[in-house]
Amino acid sequence: MIIWTIIVNGLITGIYYAMMALGLTIIFGVLRIVNFAHGEFYMMGAFAYVLLYHGLGVPVWVALPSAILAGAALGWIVEKLLIRPVYADFGSWRHGRDEYAIIVTFGLGLLLVALMTKFVGPWSLQGPRLVNGAPLVFAGLRLLPNQLATLAIAVACLAATLGFLNYTLWGRQIRAVAQNRACAAIMGVDVGSVSTMVFALAGGLAALAGALLSNSISPTPDIGAFPAIKSYVVIVLGGLGSPLGALIGALLLGVVESLGAFYVSSVYRDTYGLALLVLFLLVRPNGLFGEIRREI
């Protein structure tokens, strides 16, 4: 019974990791860049949810989708203003792409942290619960109704995102651009619109993760660094650019951390994920579903 509780807790943690990592890996799959400001999308979503509720008195059922829209809008603006210039011309897309993306997104992350610190200060603000009630016990696992509600929303959004990527026209266009950008453009796909859509989708997912966890993490302006690091670990485990790999890698990371925290020590909880990352880099550097070679 104890091992079951540990594994379930690890899977729950992994679901939240997956929400962050899924957007990051989709961005890499389509644009071949790593968004180093992704953690700040998470932070902005958490603060949008908290400030709408506490500052403006907006009910949670309005504040939550508003936070998602804020994250999606931020992703749309970032792609349009900062990322689009590097691939407006296919020649420039190949030359200096990685250096530009690292500098711009890293600088953007620092800017967003500084702006939020100036706006709300360095103090933490706790987000509201979605629902209240007494704890519920399922097979020895004790969960609050708020935890169940946030978990249900997270699972539903992950399922909807994977369904969107696999069973819709826009999703097929995203996968086409991810497989071969130049060929997709020749076949009539608007690669610019696809790139904007991907950044908006990733921003919305990260913002949703921050909003859902704002009650337990009490966000501060620098809260995005930690989940961003977890996301980088997850996408390496699952394979860069693979949405399914990001999901499985996140669940694997959550379970490994939960088992290590119980059987070894909770003090080194974050170390277990890094050890797993090193093992994968040695044994399977392309990740679970990563490709050895990808076309631009």
Contacts in CASP RR format, 6 or more apart in sequence:
PFRMAT RR
TARGET T0000
AUTHOR 0000-0000-0000
METHOD contacts of the structure
MODEL  1
MIIWTIIVNGLITGIYYAMMALGLTIIFGVLRIVNFAHGEFYMMGAFAYV
LLYHGLGVPVWVALPSAILAGAALGWIVEKLLIRPVYADFGSWRHGRDEY
AIIVTFGLGLLLVALMTKFVGPWSLQGPRLVNGAPLVFAGLRLLPNQLAT
LAIAVACLAATLGFLNYTLWGRQIRAVAQNRACAAIMGVDVGSVSTMVFA
LAGGLAALAGALLSNSISPTPDIGAFPAIKSYVVIVLGGLGSPLGALIGA
LLLGVVESLGAFYVSSVYRDTYGLALLVLFLLVRPNGLFGEIRREI
1 139 0 8 1.000
1 140 0 8 1.000
2 262 0 8 1.000
4 139 0 8 1.000
4 140 0 8 1.000
4 141 0 8 1.000
5 139 0 8 1.000
5 140 0 8 1.000
5 141 0 8 1.000
6 258 0 8 1.000
6 259 0 8 1.000
6 262 0 8 1.000
7 255 0 8 1.000
7 258 0 8 1.000
7 259 0 8 1.000
8 141 0 8 1.000
9 141 0 8 1.000
9 258 0 8 1.000
10 251 0 8 1.000
10 254 0 8 1.000
10 255 0 8 1.000
10 257 0 8 1.000
10 258 0 8 1.000
11 251 0 8 1.000
11 254 0 8 1.000
11 255 0 8 1.000
12 147 0 8 1.000
12 151 0 8 1.000
13 254 0 8 1.000
13 257 0 8 1.000
13 258 0 8 1.000
14 250 0 8 1.000
14 251 0 8 1.000
14 253 0 8 1.000
14 254 0 8 1.000
14 255 0 8 1.000
15 151 0 8 1.000
15 154 0 8 1.000
15 155 0 8 1.000
15 158 0 8 1.000
15 250 0 8 1.000
15 251 0 8 1.000
16 154 0 8 1.000
16 209 0 8 1.000
16 212 0 8 1.000
16 213 0 8 1.000
17 227 0 8 1.000
17 230 0 8 1.000
17 231 0 8 1.000
17 234 0 8 1.000
17 250 0 8 1.000
17 253 0 8 1.000
17 254 0 8 1.000
18 158 0 8 1.000
18 234 0 8 1.000
18 246 0 8 1.000
18 247 0 8 1.000
18 249 0 8 1.000
18 250 0 8 1.000
18 251 0 8 1.000
19 154 0 8 1.000
19 157 0 8 1.000
19 158 0 8 1.000
19 205 0 8 1.000
19 206 0 8 1.000
19 208 0 8 1.000
19 209 0 8 1.000
19 212 0 8 1.000
20 38 0 8 1.000
20 39 0 8 1.000
20 42 0 8 1.000
20 205 0 8 1.000
20 206 0 8 1.000
20 209 0 8 1.000
20 227 0 8 1.000
20 228 0 8 1.000
20 230 0 8 1.000
20 231 0 8 1.000
20 234 0 8 1.000
21 230 0 8 1.000
21 231 0 8 1.000
21 234 0 8 1.000
21 235 0 8 1.000
21 246 0 8 1.000
21 249 0 8 1.000
21 250 0 8 1.000
22 158 0 8 1.000
22 161 0 8 1.000
22 202 0 8 1.000
22 205 0 8 1.000
22 243 0 8 1.000
22 246 0 8 1.000
22 247 0 8 1.000
23 38 0 8 1.000
23 198 0 8 1.000
23 201 0 8 1.000
23 202 0 8 1.000
23 203 0 8 1.000
23 205 0 8 1.000
23 206 0 8 1.000
23 246 0 8 1.000
24 34 0 8 1.000
24 35 0 8 1.000
24 38 0 8 1.000
24 202 0 8 1.000
24 231 0 8 1.000
24 232 0 8 1.000
24 235 0 8 1.000
24 246 0 8 1.000
25 234 0 8 1.000
25 235 0 8 1.000
25 238 0 8 1.000
25 239 0 8 1.000
25 240 0 8 1.000
25 241 0 8 1.000
25 242 0 8 1.000
25 243 0 8 1.000
25 245 0 8 1.000
25 246 0 8 1.000
26 165 0 8 1.000
26 174 0 8 1.000
26 178 0 8 1.000
26 198 0 8 1.000
26 201 0 8 1.000
26 202 0 8 1.000
26 241 0 8 1.000
26 243 0 8 1.000
27 33 0 8 1.000
27 34 0 8 1.000
27 35 0 8 1.000
27 38 0 8 1.000
27 198 0 8 1.000
27 199 0 8 1.000
27 202 0 8 1.000
28 34 0 8 1.000
28 235 0 8 1.000
28 240 0 8 1.000
28 241 0 8 1.000
29 178 0 8 1.000
29 240 0 8 1.000
29 241 0 8 1.000
29 294 0 8 1.000
30 174 0 8 1.000
30 177 0 8 1.000
30 178 0 8 1.000
30 181 0 8 1.000
30 194 0 8 1.000
30 195 0 8 1.000
30 198 0 8 1.000
31 83 0 8 1.000
31 87 0 8 1.000
31 101 0 8 1.000
31 195 0 8 1.000
31 198 0 8 1.000
32 97 0 8 1.000
32 294 0 8 1.000
32 296 0 8 1.000
33 83 0 8 1.000
33 97 0 8 1.000
33 98 0 8 1.000
33 101 0 8 1.000
33 105 0 8 1.000
34 101 0 8 1.000
34 102 0 8 1.000
34 105 0 8 1.000
34 232 0 8 1.000
35 101 0 8 1.000
35 105 0 8 1.000
35 199 0 8 1.000
35 202 0 8 1.000
36 101 0 8 1.000
36 102 0 8 1.000
36 105 0 8 1.000
36 106 0 8 1.000
36 107 0 8 1.000
36 108 0 8 1.000
36 109 0 8 1.000
36 228 0 8 1.000
37 78 0 8 1.000
37 105 0 8 1.000
37 106 0 8 1.000
37 107 0 8 1.000
37 108 0 8 1.000
37 109 0 8 1.000
37 112 0 8 1.000
38 105 0 8 1.000
38 202 0 8 1.000
38 203 0 8 1.000
38 206 0 8 1.000
38 228 0 8 1.000
38 231 0 8 1.000
39 109 0 8 1.000
39 206 0 8 1.000
39 224 0 8 1.000
39 225 0 8 1.000
39 227 0 8 1.000
39 228 0 8 1.000
39 231 0 8 1.000
40 108 0 8 1.000
40 109 0 8 1.000
40 112 0 8 1.000
40 113 0 8 1.000
40 224 0 8 1.000
41 71 0 8 1.000
41 74 0 8 1.000
41 75 0 8 1.000
41 202 0 8 1.000
41 203 0 8 1.000
41 204 0 8 1.000
41 206 0 8 1.000
41 207 0 8 1.000
42 206 0 8 1.000
42 207 0 8 1.000
42 209 0 8 1.000
42 210 0 8 1.000
42 223 0 8 1.000
42 224 0 8 1.000
42 227 0 8 1.000
42 228 0 8 1.000
43 112 0 8 1.000
43 113 0 8 1.000
43 116 0 8 1.000
43 210 0 8 1.000
43 219 0 8 1.000
43 221 0 8 1.000
43 222 0 8 1.000
43 223 0 8 1.000
43 224 0 8 1.000
44 70 0 8 1.000
44 71 0 8 1.000
44 74 0 8 1.000
44 112 0 8 1.000
44 116 0 8 1.000
44 207 0 8 1.000
45 67 0 8 1.000
45 68 0 8 1.000
45 70 0 8 1.000
45 71 0 8 1.000
45 206 0 8 1.000
45 207 0 8 1.000
45 208 0 8 1.000
45 210 0 8 1.000
45 211 0 8 1.000
46 67 0 8 1.000
46 127 0 8 1.000
46 207 0 8 1.000
46 210 0 8 1.000
46 211 0 8 1.000
46 213 0 8 1.000
46 214 0 8 1.000
46 217 0 8 1.000
46 219 0 8 1.000
46 223 0 8 1.000
47 116 0 8 1.000
47 120 0 8 1.000
47 125 0 8 1.000
47 219 0 8 1.000
47 221 0 8 1.000
48 63 0 8 1.000
48 66 0 8 1.000
48 67 0 8 1.000
48 70 0 8 1.000
48 71 0 8 1.000
48 207 0 8 1.000
48 211 0 8 1.000
49 63 0 8 1.000
49 64 0 8 1.000
49 66 0 8 1.000
49 67 0 8 1.000
49 127 0 8 1.000
49 210 0 8 1.000
49 211 0 8 1.000
49 214 0 8 1.000
50 125 0 8 1.000
50 126 0 8 1.000
50 127 0 8 1.000
50 128 0 8 1.000
50 214 0 8 1.000
50 219 0 8 1.000
51 120 0 8 1.000
51 125 0 8 1.000
52 58 0 8 1.000
52 62 0 8 1.000
52 63 0 8 1.000
52 66 0 8 1.000
52 67 0 8 1.000
53 59 0 8 1.000
53 60 0 8 1.000
53 63 0 8 1.000
53 127 0 8 1.000
53 128 0 8 1.000
54 125 0 8 1.000
54 127 0 8 1.000
54 128 0 8 1.000
58 66 0 8 1.000
60 128 0 8 1.000
60 129 0 8 1.000
60 130 0 8 1.000
63 128 0 8 1.000
63 211 0 8 1.000
64 130 0 8 1.000
64 153 0 8 1.000
64 208 0 8 1.000
64 211 0 8 1.000
64 212 0 8 1.000
67 207 0 8 1.000
67 208 0 8 1.000
67 210 0 8 1.000
67 211 0 8 1.000
68 204 0 8 1.000
68 207 0 8 1.000
68 208 0 8 1.000
68 211 0 8 1.000
69 204 0 8 1.000
70 207 0 8 1.000
71 200 0 8 1.000
71 203 0 8 1.000
71 204 0 8 1.000
71 206 0 8 1.000
71 207 0 8 1.000
72 200 0 8 1.000
72 201 0 8 1.000
72 203 0 8 1.000
72 204 0 8 1.000
72 207 0 8 1.000
73 200 0 8 1.000
74 203 0 8 1.000
74 207 0 8 1.000
75 199 0 8 1.000
75 200 0 8 1.000
75 202 0 8 1.000
75 203 0 8 1.000
75 204 0 8 1.000
76 196 0 8 1.000
76 199 0 8 1.000
76 200 0 8 1.000
78 108 0 8 1.000
78 199 0 8 1.000
79 195 0 8 1.000
79 196 0 8 1.000
79 198 0 8 1.000
79 199 0 8 1.000
79 200 0 8 1.000
80 196 0 8 1.000
82 104 0 8 1.000
82 105 0 8 1.000
82 108 0 8 1.000
83 101 0 8 1.000
83 104 0 8 1.000
83 195 0 8 1.000
83 199 0 8 1.000
84 192 0 8 1.000
84 195 0 8 1.000
84 196 0 8 1.000
85 92 0 8 1.000
86 92 0 8 1.000
86 93 0 8 1.000
86 96 0 8 1.000
86 97 0 8 1.000
86 100 0 8 1.000
86 101 0 8 1.000
87 93 0 8 1.000
87 97 0 8 1.000
87 191 0 8 1.000
87 192 0 8 1.000
87 195 0 8 1.000
90 182 0 8 1.000
93 181 0 8 1.000
93 296 0 8 1.000
94 296 0 8 1.000
113 221 0 8 1.000
113 222 0 8 1.000
114 221 0 8 1.000
116 221 0 8 1.000
117 221 0 8 1.000
117 222 0 8 1.000
120 221 0 8 1.000
121 221 0 8 1.000
122 220 0 8 1.000
122 221 0 8 1.000
123 220 0 8 1.000
124 218 0 8 1.000
124 219 0 8 1.000
124 220 0 8 1.000
125 214 0 8 1.000
125 218 0 8 1.000
125 219 0 8 1.000
126 214 0 8 1.000
126 215 0 8 1.000
126 218 0 8 1.000
127 214 0 8 1.000
127 215 0 8 1.000
127 218 0 8 1.000
127 219 0 8 1.000
128 215 0 8 1.000
129 146 0 8 1.000
129 215 0 8 1.000
130 146 0 8 1.000
130 149 0 8 1.000
130 150 0 8 1.000
130 153 0 8 1.000
131 145 0 8 1.000
131 146 0 8 1.000
131 149 0 8 1.000
132 145 0 8 1.000
132 146 0 8 1.000
133 144 0 8 1.000
133 145 0 8 1.000
133 146 0 8 1.000
134 145 0 8 1.000
135 142 0 8 1.000
135 143 0 8 1.000
135 144 0 8 1.000
135 145 0 8 1.000
136 142 0 8 1.000
136 143 0 8 1.000
136 144 0 8 1.000
136 145 0 8 1.000
136 148 0 8 1.000
137 143 0 8 1.000
143 151 0 8 1.000
146 215 0 8 1.000
150 212 0 8 1.000
150 213 0 8 1.000
150 215 0 8 1.000
153 208 0 8 1.000
153 212 0 8 1.000
154 208 0 8 1.000
154 209 0 8 1.000
154 212 0 8 1.000
157 205 0 8 1.000
157 208 0 8 1.000
158 247 0 8 1.000
161 201 0 8 1.000
161 205 0 8 1.000
161 243 0 8 1.000
162 243 0 8 1.000
162 244 0 8 1.000
162 247 0 8 1.000
164 170 0 8 1.000
164 171 0 8 1.000
165 171 0 8 1.000
165 174 0 8 1.000
165 175 0 8 1.000
165 243 0 8 1.000
170 194 0 8 1.000
170 197 0 8 1.000
173 184 0 8 1.000
173 189 0 8 1.000
173 190 0 8 1.000
173 194 0 8 1.000
174 194 0 8 1.000
174 197 0 8 1.000
174 198 0 8 1.000
176 183 0 8 1.000
176 184 0 8 1.000
176 187 0 8 1.000
176 189 0 8 1.000
177 184 0 8 1.000
177 189 0 8 1.000
177 191 0 8 1.000
177 194 0 8 1.000
177 195 0 8 1.000
178 241 0 8 1.000
179 294 0 8 1.000
179 295 0 8 1.000
180 295 0 8 1.000
180 296 0 8 1.000
181 191 0 8 1.000
181 295 0 8 1.000
181 296 0 8 1.000
182 296 0 8 1.000
183 295 0 8 1.000
184 191 0 8 1.000
184 194 0 8 1.000
185 191 0 8 1.000
209 227 0 8 1.000
210 217 0 8 1.000
210 219 0 8 1.000
210 227 0 8 1.000
217 223 0 8 1.000
230 253 0 8 1.000
233 253 0 8 1.000
233 273 0 8 1.000
233 274 0 8 1.000
233 276 0 8 1.000
233 277 0 8 1.000
234 246 0 8 1.000
234 249 0 8 1.000
234 250 0 8 1.000
234 253 0 8 1.000
235 241 0 8 1.000
235 246 0 8 1.000
236 277 0 8 1.000
236 280 0 8 1.000
236 281 0 8 1.000
236 287 0 8 1.000
237 245 0 8 1.000
237 249 0 8 1.000
237 252 0 8 1.000
237 253 0 8 1.000
237 276 0 8 1.000
237 277 0 8 1.000
237 280 0 8 1.000
237 287 0 8 1.000
237 288 0 8 1.000
238 245 0 8 1.000
238 246 0 8 1.000
238 248 0 8 1.000
238 249 0 8 1.000
238 287 0 8 1.000
238 288 0 8 1.000
238 289 0 8 1.000
238 290 0 8 1.000
239 245 0 8 1.000
239 246 0 8 1.000
239 286 0 8 1.000
239 287 0 8 1.000
239 288 0 8 1.000
239 289 0 8 1.000
239 290 0 8 1.000
240 286 0 8 1.000
240 287 0 8 1.000
240 290 0 8 1.000
241 290 0 8 1.000
242 288 0 8 1.000
242 289 0 8 1.000
242 290 0 8 1.000
244 289 0 8 1.000
245 287 0 8 1.000
245 288 0 8 1.000
245 289 0 8 1.000
245 290 0 8 1.000
248 288 0 8 1.000
248 289 0 8 1.000
249 288 0 8 1.000
252 276 0 8 1.000
253 273 0 8 1.000
253 276 0 8 1.000
256 272 0 8 1.000
256 273 0 8 1.000
256 276 0 8 1.000
257 269 0 8 1.000
257 270 0 8 1.000
257 272 0 8 1.000
257 273 0 8 1.000
259 272 0 8 1.000
260 268 0 8 1.000
260 269 0 8 1.000
260 272 0 8 1.000
261 268 0 8 1.000
261 269 0 8 1.000
261 272 0 8 1.000
264 272 0 8 1.000
280 287 0 8 1.000
286 292 0 8 1.000
END
